[in-house]
Amino acid sequence: CGCYMGITPYDNQSQISFLHRYRAFNGYRTYNQKSNLFTPGAYKLAHGEHGSTPEYQKTYSSKDYESYKTYELRVKYYIHKRIEFNGVVPFNYNKSKQDTAIATTFGIGDPNFFIGYHLIRKIEVEKMQQRLIVGAGIKIPSGNYYDKDVAGNRIPLLLQTGTGSIDYFTYMNYIAGYKMIGINLNAMYKFNGQNYYKEKIANSFSTYFNIFARIKLKNWFVIPSIQSYYEYTEGLIVKNILQPNTKMNALMLGPGLDVVYKNIGLNLAYQFCAYEEEQGDNLQNAGRVMVGLSYNFNQTKYLLNKKPKVN
């Protein structure tokens, strides 16, 4: 079929992809309100002025929400069969509604660049295949973090398209497969810097784990999965003071589906909030959805190794 089969199709090949992520917060737990991922107005583009924030009095309406949409261009390029370079450039559209007050920000976000090294690369074997990648990267502060509303007030940092800080991160990714079944574990720790306004997000930790099945149908590969995502940070720090009710401690679960036809892959995932630490009168985590499209290369040559040897 022309598909290079690693643990999953093209998991060890250079790639260019486009990913759309959507996440929303809705419903006040203290008022026994249910959360809705697609609350009216949360996903669609806002009408009216960019960054509009009229005066309002908080009434804890079930129609209040915060929504975060990201469109990412991702590039993965192998310069050696054990060394991969990754670049991610996001475009963000963030929106908040409280009663009649609507705040919106949109624009280029902060790009990420990172390099991974494959400590374990056992993919050309019949039984258990596995790969362990460790790496590090940097986030560049090119996104807007000083956007203002029509009244001239700066929009809160957590709604801005960028953070204004240089951040560093380390990560590991372990993937293994046996016959039709596989697992994937990814963990990342982020060291966040401070911006011009002396604001920073506390260092954060996140982990992603899924169990998947590999099904081959002629030229097609179908990979259903059960996914989990956990994230933790103490929250927003301003002038060395941790701001109340900004902590994030949440676990998300849900199904995923990857479909690969020759060199083209489609990725779908939905995750609901299975656990979230309560933070005052904050909106609940309503969940997130992801859709991705990728083009994969049948790579056999590398810049640092023109004739790679098979393990």
Buried (B, 14 or more C-beta within 10 A) or exposed (E): BEBBBBBBBBBBBBBBBEBBBBBBBBBBBEEEBEBBBBBEBBBEEBEEEBBBBEEEEEEBBBBBBBBBBBBBBBBBBBBBBBBBBBBBBBBBBBBBBBBEBBBBBBBBBBBBBBEBBBEBBBBEEEEEBBBBBBBEBBBBBBBBBEBEBEEEEEBBBBBBBBBBBBBBBBBBBBBBBEEEEBBBBBBBBBEBBBBEBEBBBBBBEBBBBBEBBBEBEEEBBBBBBEBBBBBBBBBBBBEEEEBEEBBBBBBBBBBBBBBBBBBEBEBBBBBBBBEBEEBEEBBBBBBBBBBBEBBBBEBEEBEEBEEBEEE
